[in-house]
Amino acid sequence: MARSIFCCLLLFSLFGSCRKVKEYKDYFKDPETQVLGKDIQASYAVAYSANVVLTEMAGSQLPNVTFTRSSHGYPCTTLAVIKSMNDDPFLSNKIGQITIAGLWSTEDAAVFTIIFTNLNLNDAKYSVLGINTFPLVRQNGKTIVAYGAMDINLNPNSDALLSLNLSNSEVESEYARANQNAPTDVYVAVSENGYVIDINNNNTMQNMADDIYTITGGGQAIELNNSSIGIFQDAMVGVVISSACPQNPSDGYALLKKLETGDNNALVMGTIVIEFKASCDGQAKVTAGTGTYLECNGKSVDFKFD
């Protein structure tokens, strides 16, 4: 009798231990780098669109772009249509067409709106997506673009969005957004609700191939699947994108915070900080990980633009 009881207890103990081991393994996961990748590509797409117009204003006639300008002086309005992104390593086959309306106060300051059609960034698909008014400012040799979550319009009235009917105070308010100091710490940037992109044209305004984009800011995303709902906050400081490394960012830091409800409404939480390197091998280094990302500490994780 005692032996039977002992065997039952042993089997129960082994079964419970195996279940705990499985739960342990299921809890610790690799980070959802595709969430970061999508926001980085979206920020790049906004800045790239503004940069195309800036390049046209400098006198270039880019392939696959139609461009009109209301006058040769300032202020003036512009309208550009990018018909194909096939020549761009980050946006090829990801956007059908981009339409950008611009209101220029001077050669160094403009406000834009954008319409993206057939957008597909890391499985986030939209037939039409609009970006409401956002500024471009050139100063001290830098080109700054700033936009936020509040600027994203999922169901835009294209004609109204592209009309750019702004008062002087509204225009000045837009420019002020580009003049704000960007955070220098990812733990500060995660509380932001927008991104600032610094475009380095390398003193070759008529050549976009050598341009370097540096992204700083933060945002929030919701990911849904069959068994869970995930809320992610991300942050970026000095994340560098250039055609020299089309696989992944080549510098900077990014943070990802996750709050997810999984099976049986169990909460899954984690925070990870990753560092991008110039090796351009589709990898990023984990410098800190907590919660569900704890086992990633010190490891390299896949980070590739799809």
N, C-alpha and C positions, 0 to 999 in steps of 0.2 A: 504493500500500500504506500509506504513512504517513498519507495523507488518510483512509483507511478506519479506521485505528487511532484517529486524532484524533476522528472522528465517533462512534466507539463510546464513547470515553472521555467525550466531551461528553454523549452521551445518558445514560450511566451516572451522570455527575455531576448532570445535571438530574433524573433519576429519584430519585436518593438525596436531593437537596435537597428535592424535592416531598414525599417521604415524611417527611423530618424536619420540614418545615413542618406537615404534617398531624398528626404526633405532638405537635408543639409546641402546636397549636391544641386537640388533644384533651385535653392535660394540664391546661391552665388552664381553670377552670370557675367558674361562679357558685356561691355557697355554698348548701347544702341547708337553706334557712331553715325548711322544713317540719318538720325535726327539732326545732329550737328552738321553733317554734310549738306543736308537740304537747306538749312538756314544760311550756311556759307555760300552756297550756289545762288540762293535767292538774293542775298546782299550783293554778290558779284553781278548778277543780272541787272539789278537796278543801277549800279555804278557804271557798268559797261554801256548801258543804254544812254546815260547822260554823257559818257565819254565819247560815244559815237557822234553825238550832236556837237560837242566841243571840237572834235577833230574836223568835222565838216565846216564849222565856223572858222577854223584856222586855214581853210582853203583847199582841203583834200576832197576828192571825190571818191568815196569808198565804194567798192563793189557791192552789189545787192542792196544799196541804200538809195532811196529817193529823198531829196531834201529841198525844201523851199524856205525862203526868208522874206519877211514882209518889206524890209528896207535894208539899205546898207549901213544906216546909222543906228543909234540907240536913243530910246528904247526900241525894241523890235520883237516880233514874234517869229517862231520857227515851227516847222512841222517836218518830222523825219519818219520814214518807214523803213525798218530793217526787214527785208524780205526773206533773208536766209542767214542762219548762224553757222553754216557748214564750215566756215574758215576759223571758227573759234573753238579751241580745245575743250572748253568747259560747257558750252551751250549747244554744241552740235547735236542735232536730233532731239533736243529738249524743249525747244520753243519754235512754234510755227512762224510767227511774225510778231514784231514789236513796233508799236506806233508811239512816238514821243512828241508831245506838244511842249513848246518852251516859250517863256516870257522873259526877255533879257532886259535888265536895267542898264547894264554896262557890259563890256566884253569879259568882265570877271565875275559877273553875278547873274544868275538865272533861276527861275522856278519852273519845274517840270511836272507833267503828269504822264503816265504811261498806261498803255493797254497791251497786255500780253495775250496772245491767242495760242491755244493748243500747248499749254505749259505742262511739262512732265519732269519734275525734279524728284528723284528717288521715290518714285511711285506716288507722289502727290500730283494728281492730275486735275487740271482746270481747263475748260474750253475757252473761257475768257476770265482774265483777272486784271483788275485795275490798281494802280498806285496813285493815290491822290497827291496833291501838291507837296513837293519836297524841294529843297534848295541845292544848288551847286554854287560854291564860292571859291574863287581863286585868290590866294593871298600868300605872300612870302614864298613864292615858288611852289606852293602846294595847291592841289585841287581837292576840295572837301565836298562830299555828298552825304546827306543825313536823311534817314527815313525811319518811321516807326510802325508798330503794329496798327496804330490808329489810321495809317495811310492806306492800308490794304483794303480793297473793295472787291468782294467776291462776285457781286452781281452788278457791275457798273453800267450806268447809262453812258455809252461811249461818247456820244455827241456832247453831253453835258460835261463829262470829265475832261474832254480835250479842249473845251472852250476857254479855260483859264481866265475867267472873269473875276479878277481880284482887285481889291482896293489897295491904295498905297500902304496902309497900315498892315494889311494882310501880307503883302509882299515883304515888308520889313520884318514882320514876325517870323516868316519863313527863313530869312537870312540869319536871324538870331539863333535858330536851331543849329546852323552849321558852325557858329562861333563858340558854342559851349565846349568846355574842357572835357575831353573823353577820359573815362576812368582808366587807371593803370593797373588795377588789380581785378582778377576774375571774380573774387568774392564780392567786390563792389559792383562790377559790371552786371552780375546776375540779377540785380534789382532794377536794371534799366529796362526800358520797353521800346528799344529802338537801336539802330546801328549807325555808326559814323564810318565812312569809307574814305580813306586817303588815297588819292590816285597820283602816283609818281609817273609823269610822262617822259622822264629822262631827257628833257629838253628837245624832244623830237615830237612836236605836236602833230605832225602829219603822219606819224608811224605808230600805230597802236600795238604792234607786235612786241615791243619792249616795255610796255607799260606794266607797272607793279601796283597791285591793289592791297591795301592794309585795312583790315576790318576790326572794329572794336565796338562792343555793345552787348546787348542781351535781349532775350525774348522768351516766349512760352509756346509750347505746342501740345496738342492732345493726340495721342495715338490709340486707335481702337483695333481690337481683333476679336476673334470668336469667344475668348475666355477672359479677357482683361481690358481694363481702361487705364491708360498710362498718361500722367501729366508730367511733362518735362519742362524744365527751365534750363536755358543754356546761356553761356557767356563766352565772350571772346575778347582777348586783348592782344593787339598786334599780330593778328592772323594774316599771313602773307600769301597772296595768290598771284601767280604769274605764269605766262606760257612756258617758262623755262622748266616748270614742274607741273605738268597737267594731271598727275595722279592724285596729289594731295597738297595741302598747304606746306610751305617750306620753312615757316618760322611762326612763333607766337604760341600762346596758351589758350586753351578752351576748357570750360567747366560744364558739366552736365549733371543736373539734379533730377532724380526720378521719384515719383510717388505713384504707385500702381496698385490697383486692386486685382488680385488674381483669383485662384480657385478658393471657394468657400469665403469669398470677400476678404481674404487675408491681405494685409498691407505689405507691400514690398517697397523699401526705400533705399536710396543710395546716392552718393555724390562722388564724382570722379573729376580729377584734373589731369589733362593730357598736354604734352608738349610736342610741338611739331618740329621736325628737323629737316635740314636741307638735303638729306640723302635721297629723297624722291623715290622711295621704295614701297609706297602704299601702306606705311606703318606710322604709328604715333606712340610715344612713350608715356606710360602712366606714371605720374609723379605723386599722386595721392588718390586713395580710393577708400570709401567707407560703405557700410551696409552691404547691399547686394553686390557691390563692386570690390569688396575688400580683398578678394584673392587676386585681383589684377595689379595690386601694388608692385611697382618696379618692373612690370612686364611691358612688352610691346603688343599693341593691338592693331588689327586691320583698320585702315582708314583710306578708302579709295572712293573717288568720285565715280559713281556709276554712269 
